[in-house]
Structure formats: structure tokens, C-alpha cells
């Protein structure tokens, strides 16, 4: 594995092709999450509340597909 910082302040990570692509994709998704939320001022309690609202809304719309 090779990790280097470029002139334009980016980090390049080179890994062997033998690395599990599923695990690598999960790692990339986590890094995207960190990058996206790095400047967020949201509180965890606000995020949890929003997630609960989204889940409740989804369940209300899809309940009949699972319970007959």
C-alpha cells in the first residue's frame, strides 16, 4: 500500500488488486461520510431524530408490503 499527498492537497492511496473490493468499498463510503460531515454543525441527537422520522415515514408507506 502506498499513501501520498499531492501538490493540490489531496491524498492518493494505492492498494494491491488482491484487496477485497467489498471491504474497500465500505472503507471508501466511510471516508466519503467523514468528508461530507466534517464541517457539519448538526448534533447527534438531531441526526437521530431525523433518522427516526425517515424510518417512520418509510414504514408507513411500505407496511402493507410486509404485513398481510
N, C-alpha and C positions, 0 to 999 in steps of 0.2 A: 504494500500500500504506500502511496506517495501523496503527501499533502503539501500544497504550496499556495502562497498568497501572491496574487498577480499585481501588476502595477496599478490597475484600476480598482484596487481594494476588494477583490473577490478571492474566494478560496476555491481551489481546484483539488478534488480528491480523485485519485486514480486507484482503482481496485482490480484485482485479478478477475478474469471471466469465470473463475470457478466459484466465486461468491454467490450464494443463494439469492436469486433475483427477488423472491418474495420478501425475504428479510431486508434486503437492500431497499426495496420499495417502501417498506414500513419505516425504515430509517429516514428516507427522503421525505416521506409525509410528515414525520415528526419535525424535521428541520424546517420544512415549509411552515408548519404550525408555529414554531418558535420565531421564525422571521416575520410572520403575519401578526403575531400578538406582541411582539417586542415593544411596541410603543403604545399598547392599549392601556387605558386607564380604568377599564372595567374591573369590578370586584368579582371575586369568585362566586359570591352569593348572587350577584346579578346574572352571571352566566348560568348558574344552576337554575335560577328561576325561569330564564328564557328557555332552557332545555326542557324543563318540566312542561312549560306551555306548549312548546312544539310537539312534544311527545303526546300530550293530552289531545291536541288538535288532530294529530295523525291517527291516534287510536279512535277518536270519534268518527273520523271519515272512513276508517278501514275495519272497524269492529265486525261488521257483517260478513266480511271475507273469512274471518276466523271462527266466529261463533255462529252456529246454525241452529 
